[in-house]
Amino acid sequence: MIPGSVMKMNKGGTELIKLPAHAFMMAMRGRTGKQVLVTLDMGGTEVPALLREMQNDVLKGTPIHVDFSEVSLSQKVRITVPLYLVGEAKGVKIGGGVLEQTLRTIDIDVLPTDIPEKFNVDVSALGLDQTLFVRDLNLGEKYTVLTRGEVPVAVVKAPDDVPGAAAGAAAAGEAAAPEVIKKGKEEEASSADAAKKEAKK
C-alpha cells in the first residue's frame, strides 16, 4: 500500500488514504503530465481528484507517497503545462539563425477533464530576428491563458547576436593564425637555403 493524502474542497481539510501499489502504478503507466485526473474510491464514494505530488524511492524509483486534491468536474482548475517547440524555424533553415526557447511552461485555467499533458508550439513560420509571444499562441477555446501575453516564448536570433558566437569565430581565427605564420617562416627558410646553394655554385 502507498500512503497518501487528499485535500478536500471548500477548506474541508486533508484526509489520509492508502492506495494499492500495483493498481496505482498501472493507472499511472504512460502518463507524462504532472497534473493527472483520477477517481478515488473513498469508502464507497467516487471522488475526482488531481494528482498534485508524488514522492519516489531514491533507489527503486517506486512511489512512496502521493498527494491529491479533490476537484469538481464542472469547475476550472489552475495548472502549469509544459511547452514544446516543434518544426524547423524559417529563420534557422534559410537565414542561418539560432532558435532559443525563452518560456518552457504556461499557466492556464481548464476543466479537469480537458487537462493536457503538454502543448506543442509550431515555430516553422518564425523568421530571422522574429519573436513568438504568448499572445501569438493558439491553444484552443478550452483553455484560459493566465501567463501575460507579452511574455516571449521563442526567438530566432542572428548568429552575431548569440553570446559566444563572436568569441568562437575569433578563437577559430587565432587558431588558424600560427599555421599561416609557420608557413611563412618555412617559405623564408627555403628561400634562404636556395640562396646559399646558389652562392656556393
N, C-alpha and C positions, 0 to 999 in steps of 0.2 A: 504493500500500500504506500501511496505517496501522500504526505501531509500537504495541506494547502489551506487557503482562506478565501472567503467570498465577501467582498464589500457590498453590503445591501444598499438598495436605492433609498433615496429620501432620508439620508442620515440614519439608516436603520442599524448602524454598527457593522461589525465584522463577525462572520460565522466561520468557525473552524471546520474543515472537512477532511476526508481521506478518500483517495481515488485508487481504483485497481490499477497497478502499474502497467500491466500488459495492455489493458483496454485503452489507457490514456496514450501510451506510445503508439499504438496502432492508429488512434484518431489523429495524432499529430504527424503521422508519416506523410511526407511530401509537402507539408506546409512550410513556406518560407517567410511569410509575413510575421511581423511582431505582434499584431493585434488579430487574434483568431476568435471567431464567434463559435461558442459551444453551447450545448444544452446539458445542464447538470441535473441529475436526479437527486433531489434533496428531500428525503423522507416521503417519496411518492409524488412529489410535486416537481414538475419540469421547470427549470429556471434558465432563461437565456442569459449568458454571461460572456464577457470578453476576457480572454487570457491576457493579463497585463504583464506578468513577470514570471520567468521560470529559472530556477537555480539548478545547475547541473553539477554532478560529481566531477571534481577536477581530473581524476584519473580515468574513470569509466565513461564519463560524458552522459550518464543517465540522469534523468530528473530526480531531484531530491526534495523540491518544494515548489509549489505553484500558487500564484495569486490571481484571483479572478475579481471582476466587478460586475454586478448584476446590471442588466440593461433592459430597456423597453424596445421592442422591435419597431415601434411606431415613432420613436424619438431619435433624432440625430445625435451622434456622439462625435467628440473632437479627437482626431487621431493624427499621427505623423506618418507619412508614406514616403518611401524612397523613390528617387528619380533616377532613371537610367537613360543615357543618351544612345540613340540608335541612328544608323545611317552615316554616310560619309559627307561631311560638310563640303559645300561647293568651294568655299574659300580655302579648304585644305587640299582638295583634289585638283583644283585648277590654279589657285593663287599661291599654293605652297605655304599657306599659313599653318598655325598651330591651334588646335581646339582645346579650350580649357573649360572644365565644368566648375562653376563657382557656387552652385547650390545643389546639394545632394538629397535633401528631403523637403517636403512641403506639408503644411498643416491644412487640414480640411475638416469640414463637418459633413457627416454622411450617415445614412441609416445603417444599423449593424449588419443587415443582410446584403448591403452593397459595398462592404469594405474591400478595397483592392489590396493585393499583396505589394504591387508596385505600379508606377506609371512609366511607360516607355515614351520618351520625348524624341521626335524625329528632328534631326538637325541638318538634314541633307540640303535644305534651301539656304542655309546660313552662309553668307559671303564673307570675304575678307574684311576685317575691321567692323563686322556686324555683331550685335549682341542680342541674345534671346532673353526676354524678360518674363517674369511670372504672368504678367498681363497678356502675353502672347500665347500662353498655353491654352489648348482647347481640350479640357479634361472631360467634359460632358455635363449635362444638367443635373446629374445625381449628386454632384459634389459642390459644396460651397467652399471656395478657396479663402483661407484666412491669412495666408502669407501675403505681405504687401506686394502690389502689382509692379512696383518699380525695382524690385529685387532682381538682379541678373541671375539667369540660370546657366548660360553658357556664352562664350565669346570666342570668335576666331581672330587671333592676333597675327600680325605680320611677323615674320621671323626676327626682324630687327627689334621688335617690341618685347620679345620673350627674354626674361632675365637669363644671362649665361650664354646666349647665342653669340653676342659680340665677343665675349671673352673667349668662347670656344674657337671662333674664327681667328682671333688674334693669336691664341695658343697654337693653332694649326700653322699660321704664318711663321711664328717663331721657330716651330719645329722644322719647317722647311728651309729656313734661312741658313743654318750651318751646312746643309748639303750644297747650297749654292756657293758659299764661301770656300768650302772644301774643294769643290770642283774647280773654282777659280785658282786656288793655290796649286792644285795638281797640274793645271794647264801652264801656270807660270814656271813650275819646276821642269816640266817637259821642254818648254821653250829654252830655258837656261841650259839644260843638258845638251840640247841640239846645238846651241851656240858654241858651247865648249868643244864639242866634237868637230865642228866646222873650223874652229880656230886651230885645233891640233893638225888638221889637214894642211 
